[in-house]
Structures are given as C-alpha cells and as structure tokens.
Amino acid sequence: MRVASLGIEADFEGWRTAAREFLSQGVTPENIAWRVGNVRDLFADVSAEREPPPFDKSIDAAPMRVPRDFLGLAELVVCHADEGRFALLYRLLWRLREDHDLLARTTDDDVFRARAMAKTIRRERHKMEAFVRFREIADEDGALFVAWFEPEHHIVEITAPFFARRFASMRWSILTPLVSAHWNTRDLVFGPGASKADVPGADHFEDHWRTYYASIFNPARLKIGAMKSEMPVRYWKNLPESTIIGPLIREASRREADMIGAQPTPEPRRSQIILDRMKKTADVKSSAAAVSGHNALGALRAEAAGCRRCPLWENATQTVFGEGAAQADFMFVGEQPGDQEDLAGRAFVGPAGKVFDQALAEAGIDRGRAYVTNAVKHFKFEPRGKRRLHKAPNAGEITACRWWLEQEFDLVRPKLVVALGATALFSLTGLRGGLLKMRGSRVASQRAGEVFVTVHPSSILRSGDEREAAYAAFVQDLRKAAQLAA
Ligand code: URA
C-alpha cells in the first residue's frame, strides 16, 4: 500500500503531483491511501520494505492527456469534506486512461458522485460569498474587518480570492474552525483555524445589516421555503439580520394587508425617468434584489469607465461595459467591442450583434433574460485610411480585462455562461484552441463554474457560401444552451 500525505484539506496541487507520480508508476487506485497530514511524507511507501510496489504492468505508464474539464472538476471535488474524494479523483483519472469520454457518462457512479460533489462546492462557495459578515475592529495598523464563517466543506482557499477582489482596499480576516484567510490589501495568506470567540461581538455594522435587510424585505413576496433555500437556516446563527427575520415573517401578512389598502403614491418624477430608462435596456425585475443588483452593476460600470488596466483605453472612444438583466439566466461573453459598439458604448449592436439578436430570437432566448458582455471592454483596431480595422486582443489585454468579467459574473450569477468564440473561451477557462471540438458542450471554468461553448457570431458573417449552414449550427447551439438553462 502506498500513502500520499497531502498538506491541507483542499490540497489540489498536492493531489495532482501525487496522482501524476502514481500514474506514471502504474500504481492502481486500490493500492493508495490518501491522507491529509505531513507534506514531508508525500509518496511515503509504507509497505515498500515488505512487498514490491503494486504496479499494474498491463497499464501503459506513458504520460496521458487529461481531458480538459477533468481538472476543473477535480479542483472543486478536492474541496469536499468526503474523505473518499482524493481516491475518487484518482480512480476517475485511472479510468480516463482507457475511457477518454468517461466524464460524459453522467450515470456512471464515479462520475455522478464527482459531479454532485462539485455542485455542492459551487453552491457552498456562493453561500459563503453571500453570507460572510465582517465586523470592524481596530489594531495598530488601523481598521480591520473580521468575520466568522462555518463552512461544511473546505472552501475557504478557493473562495477567499473573491473577497480579496471585492474588498481589495480593506484589511480583513475570515476565520473558520479549520483555516483562516487574511488579506492585508496586497497578499492573501492562510493560517490555522480559530474559534467564534476570536471574533469581536456586535458592532455598528450589525445595525446596518438589519436596516438593509428590513428595507429589502417585501412582505408581499414572502415565500418561506424559497427563502430558506436561498439563505439556509444553518447560516442564520452568524447573520446579524437573522434576529429580525422571525418578527418580519410574523408581521408579513399584516404589512401586506396594509400595502394593499394603501393609496398608491405617485413615483417622484426623477426616479420614474431612471426606471423607464432601465426598463428600456433590460427586463428589469421589480424585486429589491434585482434593483440592488443593478445598483452594484451600475457602480461597476461607472468604475470601468475609467479603466486603465491595459493600454487599449488610449485609442478607444469609451469603455463598452456589459448590459442586461441583473439576475439573468444567461451571460453571453463576446470578444471585444467592434467599431460600432465603440461609438455607441453598447455591446453587440453592430453587424455581429444583428446576427446574434436574430439567432437568439430563433433559439427562443429573450435578450431581456440575458446579460451580454465582452472579454475585453475596449475596441482594439488598426487605422486603415478612414477605417478602423478590428484587431484581436492579445493574452495580456484579455488577462487584464478578466478582472471586470469576473466582477460581472459575481454580480449576475447567471444560470449559464456562454462563451462566444475563442477569446471568450480563453478568458473564462484559460483554454486556447479546440473551440470547434468543444462547441455545443460545457467545459469547466474555475471562474464561472461551467461554460457553454459556441462560435462567435461574426464567424458566420465570414463564412461565405457556408453562411446558411454556419448560422443554422449557431442557432442549434443556442437552442441547446436554452435547454441547459431551463
Ligand atoms: N464582437 C464582439 O465580440 N462584441 C461586440 O460587442 C461586438 C462585436
């Protein structure tokens, strides 16, 4: 029996290194014991003294090509609390040597289990992003924000970068029973676990949370089941607003009756104008959540207007930010604005946008249920006489702009992200090439869960005699996307 001792609970790199080594030696899955413990013991061979290493000589030990979405899946699965997770992943890897399409067999026990575990992790990550509540304390360096959180799985390491992006200018610590994450406005570091007693008691922030929660609580929309699913009861004990949930629910029917009986109050003119404008660009839902989502997107858009993350802003007319529903079912990601988008300040309004709109309609997707954006937010071009010829963004520009895309994804949280073409695919997944092989399917993305892949609508405009077929195939992909998001 071989033993792999991994450094931390969610030690993806450790697992990967060990798995690669075992695989190259042909060590069969049932002959490995995976432990989380002392890293120095990695690859310790506890039985080497007594018996020869259990190699399966029938298996070719040549390096294998791991399918693209396996690594994304594995990064999530290692975060699960199930003790068998490392063994499960190695078994999958072992089986993938012979069965390259294994991950597509969703009824296979191992595949089913791994996918269910990944889904659990995605969900808990999302909950952590939503339910961490910081309390302000001060130390010798000034304000420090501390939060206590109790995850069921080992999600702190993969979720902490979200807080580093979102609260980049604050010093904060998130304490959990097994690990703590600390951000000093530059570096993210992890330390040992803590206890709830290490977090200061209520501060003035708590009242803000309660006031905020009470203000967005709409008694006429109360659905207790849905609310508990969105905000599971096990998180309530660490949420300041939880103390007012009970009274708000108890009062809901009285407040609803009051609302029905009340005379309508006319909207102030200015806010009506703003609402009308918002309704024009997107199917704005009237829930408080949608409105607050729009506010956050609006703030992000305003910030992006002054973006200087790469030199493209210098020649472009303006930043072309994403637009659409704040709680969209779909998030479509294109490459970068073209000439017309650059002038209009809106994504997909030029020739490619027309093809896109028509195909969406044919596939039964309402653009009002979508958020449409680009991997790169400034137009890159080469002047040719009076014309500005589109130039593809390079990897540095795409990487610099990814920050905005991640923020948009975090705010919109769509059911399905659709990569339109190779630039979007690269931005969302880091994958280069192979677009046509992947089109019509989903690939794993560390940044956006899973991404549905299709071609860029401008490729249809360039397909000459094949244009009709190219368009039909694009619509076909979008229909599939619609089914996946249903
Ligand atoms: N092409 C894109 O990728 N995005 C646009 O907004 C327009 C054309």
Residues whose N, C-alpha, C, O or C-beta is under 5 A from the ligand:
A	BS01	URA	G334 E335 Q336 P337 G338 E341 A347 F348 A352 N374
